[in-house]
């Protein structure tokens, strides 16, 4: 972490206003859209009598999929660099039922990824809300809920213990695929509040406006809409649509192809290689207090794609930060958009612009 002390000192003099410095060292944490845990570990099958190294290799393959954001991260050229999976293992344990959980050394693994020119998708990732409309025949039309209708659900996307419906396999397959790709998925409650705004017909008929309106309560970063016809939605062909900002992508595939396709497309925008470093100036206005300053600095310095963060200038309520970033300005903007701390005040004419302007969002 690099800070120009003379600039910070001038800012401190303006902000302290008689308060003791020791009492202001605590900076409030900034909640991210979704932080994915266990990116560098995986649970895999290990049948009795099989070689432990085989399990390590399989676990490494799964971790590389999550960390790079690519469904097939290794090529014939790069596979050799990751050949000794055991050398990267930090810890492992048997979890029962013939399975083993393997954790890898993040520092060593990232070093290899950088050497191989492979991207790294940081732990802060877009939260994706999934609306799945299911036409199972004989007039039965359903929207997949987070849990059994009427259940006491406290967190969207996580069914409470004991909740069980005929669509449990569908729900579980979606969440499992999201977990394998390191993609945070949210399922809607499909309660009276949702159904006042969006209907099955809206989803099936591709009417985006009511879907976006109903999604607002979940504050997602992207919306994934699926439409499937057949007695078993888990095996049917699904029409998928991904909505991110003003952009829309469509494809057709299996149930798992929804989270898989969303992960592929989002990782293309957010994952970055070590060889794509850029120097970008970020101006933030609305920085009124030392706590504001600390929150913004800690947030920018903590972004996964930011290698170094320095303070270049302070003027009134504006602070200029100098960032060395893995990637370009477009990737930085997409990463910052995952938090609601900063709001872009003007979109640069050139997506590769080295200067970005933000305002600190109040509250």
C-alpha positions in Angstrom: 0.0 0.0 0.0 1.6 3.2 -1.1 0.5 6.6 0.3 2.1 10.0 -0.3 2.4 11.2 3.3 2.5 14.9 2.5 -0.8 14.7 0.7 -2.4 12.6 3.4 -1.1 14.9 6.1 -2.8 17.9 4.5 -6.0 16.0 4.4 -5.8 15.0 8.0 -5.3 18.6 9.1 -8.6 19.5 7.3 -10.6 16.6 8.7 -9.5 16.0 12.2 -11.2 19.2 13.6 -9.8 18.7 17.1 -10.5 15.0 17.4 -7.7 12.7 18.6 -6.1 10.8 15.7 -6.1 7.6 17.7 -9.9 7.7 17.9 -10.2 7.9 14.1 -8.1 5.0 13.0 -11.0 2.7 12.6 -12.4 2.8 9.1 -15.8 1.3 8.4 -15.8 -1.8 6.2 -17.4 -1.7 2.8 -19.8 -4.5 1.9 -19.3 -5.9 -1.5 -22.0 -7.3 -3.8 -21.0 -10.9 -3.1 -17.7 -12.2 -1.8 -17.1 -15.9 -2.8 -15.4 -18.0 -0.2 -13.4 -21.2 -0.7 -12.2 -20.2 -4.1 -8.9 -22.1 -3.6 -10.5 -25.3 -2.3 -12.6 -28.1 -3.7 -14.3 -31.3 -2.6 -13.9 -34.2 -4.9 -14.6 -38.0 -5.0 -11.8 -40.3 -3.9 -12.9 -43.9 -4.3 -11.2 -46.4 -1.9 -7.8 -47.5 -3.2 -7.3 -44.7 -5.6 -4.1 -42.6 -5.6 -4.2 -39.4 -3.6 -2.5 -37.5 -6.3 -5.4 -38.2 -8.7 -7.8 -36.5 -6.2 -5.4 -33.6 -5.9 -5.3 -33.2 -9.7 -9.1 -33.3 -10.0 -9.5 -30.8 -7.1 -7.0 -28.5 -8.8 -8.9 -28.6 -12.1 -12.1 -27.5 -10.2 -10.2 -24.7 -8.4 -8.8 -23.4 -11.6 -12.3 -23.2 -13.1 -13.4 -21.1 -10.2 -10.4 -18.8 -10.0 -9.9 -18.1 -13.7 -13.6 -18.0 -14.6 -13.0 -20.3 -17.5 -14.8 -23.6 -18.0 -11.7 -25.2 -19.5 -8.7 -23.1 -18.2 -5.8 -25.4 -19.2 -4.5 -25.9 -22.7 -1.9 -28.5 -23.8 0.7 -25.7 -23.4 -0.3 -24.6 -19.9 -1.2 -28.0 -18.4 2.5 -28.9 -17.8 3.0 -25.9 -15.6 0.3 -27.2 -13.2 1.3 -30.9 -13.5 2.5 -31.3 -9.9 -0.7 -30.7 -8.1 0.6 -32.1 -4.7 3.2 -29.3 -4.5 0.4 -26.7 -4.4 -1.7 -28.4 -1.7 -1.9 -26.5 1.5 -4.2 -28.9 3.4 -6.6 -31.7 2.8 -9.1 -33.8 4.8 -11.5 -36.7 4.3 -15.1 -35.5 4.5 -16.8 -38.9 4.4 -18.7 -40.8 1.7 -15.5 -41.3 -0.2 -14.8 -37.6 -0.6 -11.8 -35.4 0.1 -11.6 -31.6 0.5 -8.4 -30.1 -0.8 -7.1 -26.6 -0.2 -4.4 -25.0 -2.3 -1.9 -22.3 -1.6 -3.4 -19.1 -3.1 0.0 -17.3 -3.4 1.7 -20.2 -5.2 -1.3 -20.9 -7.5 -1.6 -17.2 -8.5 2.1 -17.1 -9.3 1.6 -20.0 -11.7 -1.5 -18.4 -13.2 0.4 -15.2 -13.8 3.3 -17.1 -15.3 1.0 -19.0 -17.6 -0.8 -15.8 -18.7 -4.1 -17.0 -17.3 -6.7 -14.6 -15.8 -7.6 -14.3 -12.2 -11.2 -13.6 -11.2 -11.2 -12.0 -7.7 -13.5 -13.1 -4.9 -15.8 -10.1 -5.2 -18.2 -11.2 -7.9 -21.6 -10.1 -9.3 -24.6 -11.5 -7.5 -26.9 -13.1 -10.1 -30.6 -13.3 -9.6 -32.1 -16.3 -11.4 -35.8 -16.3 -12.6 -36.7 -19.8 -14.0 -40.1 -20.1 -15.6 -41.2 -23.8 -15.9 -44.0 -25.1 -18.1 -44.3 -28.7 -17.0 -47.4 -29.5 -19.0 -51.2 -29.9 -18.3 -51.5 -26.3 -17.5 -48.9 -26.4 -14.7 -46.7 -23.3 -14.9 -44.3 -22.4 -12.1 -41.6 -19.9 -11.2 -38.8 -21.6 -9.3 -38.7 -20.2 -5.8 -35.8 -20.0 -3.3 -37.8 -22.4 -1.1 -41.2 -24.0 -0.5 -43.9 -21.4 -0.9 -44.9 -20.0 2.5 -41.7 -21.2 4.2 -39.9 -18.9 6.6 -37.1 -17.8 4.3 -34.6 -15.4 5.7 -32.0 -15.3 3.0 -32.9 -15.4 -0.7 -31.2 -18.3 -2.5 -30.8 -20.4 0.6 -33.8 -22.7 1.3 -34.4 -23.3 5.0 -33.8 -26.8 6.5 -36.6 -29.1 5.7 -38.0 -27.2 2.8 -38.8 -29.7 0.1 -40.7 -29.5 -3.2 -40.9 -31.4 -6.5 -38.4 -28.9 -7.8 -35.7 -29.5 -5.3 -33.5 -31.2 -7.9 -33.8 -28.3 -10.2 -33.0 -25.8 -7.5 -30.0 -27.8 -6.3 -28.6 -28.3 -9.8 -28.6 -24.6 -10.4 -27.0 -23.8 -7.0 -24.4 -26.6 -7.4 -23.4 -25.3 -10.9 -23.1 -21.8 -9.6 -20.9 -23.1 -6.7 -18.7 -25.0 -9.1 -18.1 -21.8 -11.2 -17.7 -19.6 -8.1 -20.8 -17.6 -9.2 -23.1 -16.2 -6.4 -26.7 -17.1 -7.3 -29.9 -15.8 -5.7 -33.3 -17.3 -6.2 -36.4 -15.1 -5.8 -38.9 -15.8 -3.0 -41.8 -15.8 -5.5 -44.0 -14.5 -2.8 -46.9 -12.0 -3.0 -44.5 -9.1 -3.3 -42.8 -10.6 -6.3 -46.1 -11.7 -8.0 -47.6 -8.2 -7.7 -44.9 -7.1 -10.2 -43.9 -10.0 -12.4 -45.9 -13.0 -13.7 -45.0 -16.3 -15.4 -46.3 -14.8 -18.7 -43.8 -11.8 -18.3 -40.9 -14.2 -18.0 -42.1 -16.6 -20.7 -43.0 -13.7 -23.1 -39.7 -12.0 -22.6 -41.0 -8.8 -21.1 -37.9 -7.4 -19.4 -39.4 -4.4 -17.6 -41.5 -6.2 -15.0 -38.7 -8.7 -14.4 -36.2 -5.9 -13.7 -38.8 -4.1 -11.5 -39.4 -7.3 -9.4 -35.7 -7.9 -9.1 -34.9 -4.5 -7.5 -35.7 -5.8 -4.0 -32.9 -8.3 -4.3 -30.3 -5.7 -5.5 -28.6 -8.1 -7.9 -25.7 -7.2 -10.2 -27.1 -9.2 -13.1 -30.4 -11.0 -13.9 -30.5 -14.5 -15.4 -33.8 -15.6 -16.9 -34.6 -19.1 -18.0 -37.6 -20.6 -19.7 -38.1 -24.4 -19.9 -40.9 -26.7 -21.1 -41.2 -30.3 -20.2 -42.3 -32.7 -17.4 -38.7 -32.6 -16.0 -37.2 -29.1 -16.0 -33.9 -30.6 -14.8 -33.4 -32.3 -18.2 -35.1 -29.9 -20.6 -33.7 -27.4 -23.0 -33.7 -23.9 -21.5 -33.9 -20.5 -23.3 -31.5 -18.3 -21.2 -31.2 -14.5 -21.1 -28.6 -12.6 -19.1 -29.3 -8.9 -18.4 -26.4 -6.8 -17.2 -27.0 -3.0 -17.2 -28.1 -2.1 -20.7 -26.7 -5.3 -22.3 -28.5 -8.5 -23.1 -27.2 -12.0 -24.1 -29.3 -15.0 -25.2 -28.5 -18.7 -25.6 -30.1 -22.1 -25.4 -28.8 -25.0 -23.4 -29.3 -27.3 -20.4 -30.2 -26.2 -16.9 -26.5 -26.0 -16.0 -25.8 -24.0 -19.1 -27.5 -21.0 -17.5 -25.0 -20.5 -14.6 -22.2 -21.7 -16.8 -22.9 -19.3 -19.6 -23.4 -16.4 -17.1 -20.0 -17.2 -15.5 -18.3 -17.3 -18.8 -19.6 -14.0 -19.9 -19.1 -12.2 -16.6 -15.5 -13.6 -16.2 -14.7 -12.3 -19.7 -15.4 -8.8 -18.4 -13.9 -9.0 -14.9 -11.1 -11.5 -14.8 -7.7 -10.0 -15.7 -4.1 -11.3 -16.4 -1.0 -9.9 -14.7 0.4 -8.8 -18.1 -2.5 -6.4 -18.6 -1.5 -3.8 -16.0 -2.6 -0.2 -16.4 -2.0 3.0 -14.5 -5.4 4.8 -13.9 -6.3 8.0 -12.1 -9.5 7.9 -10.1 -11.0 11.2 -8.9 -13.5 10.8 -6.0 -15.6 13.8 -4.9 -17.8 14.1 -1.8 -15.0 13.0 0.5 -15.9 15.2 3.5 -14.3 13.4 6.5 -11.4 11.3 7.4 -13.8 8.3 7.7 -14.9 9.0 4.1 -11.3 9.1 3.0 -10.4 5.9 4.9 -13.5 4.1 3.5 -12.7 5.0 -0.1 -9.0 4.3 0.2 -9.5 1.0 1.9 -12.1 0.0 -0.7 -9.9 0.9 -3.7 -6.8 -0.6 -2.2 -8.7 -3.8 -1.4 -10.1 -4.4 -4.9 -8.6 -7.6 -6.2 -7.5 -6.2 -9.6 -5.8 -3.2 -7.9 -2.1 -3.9 -7.3 -1.2 -0.6 -5.7 -3.1 2.4 -4.6 -1.6 5.9 -3.9 -3.1 9.3 -3.1 -1.9 11.8 -5.7 -3.8 15.0 -4.7 -6.4 16.4 -2.3 -8.5 19.5 -3.1 -11.6 20.5 -1.1 -13.8 17.4 -1.0 -12.0 15.7 -4.0 -9.3 13.1 -3.8 -7.2 11.9 -6.7 -6.1 8.2 -6.4 -3.4 6.6 -8.6 -4.1 2.9 -9.2 -2.0 0.2 -10.8 -4.6 -2.2 -12.1 -4.6 -5.7 -13.5 -6.6 -4.9 -16.6 -7.9 -1.7 -18.1 -10.2 1.1 -17.1 -13.2 -0.9 -18.3 -12.5 -3.8 -16.0 -11.9 -1.3 -13.1 -15.2 0.3 -13.7 -17.0 -3.0 -13.8 -15.3 -4.0 -10.5 -16.2 -0.7 -8.8 -19.8 -1.1 -10.0 -20.1 -4.2 -7.8 -20.1 -2.0 -4.7 -22.5 0.8 -4.1 -19.9 2.9 -2.4 -18.9 5.0 -5.5 -21.1 6.2 -8.4 -19.6 7.1 -11.8 -20.3 10.8 -12.6 -19.3 10.7 -16.2 -18.7 7.8 -18.6 -15.4 8.3 -20.4 -15.6 8.7 -24.2 -12.7 6.2 -24.5 -13.3 2.9 -22.6 -9.5 2.7 -22.2 -9.4 6.2 -20.5 -6.7 6.6 -17.8 -9.0 9.0 -15.9 -12.2 8.2 -14.1 -14.5 10.4 -12.1 -16.7 9.1 -9.2 -18.7 10.5 -6.3 -18.9 9.0 -2.9 -22.5 7.7 -2.4 -24.1 9.0 0.8 -25.2 6.1 3.0 
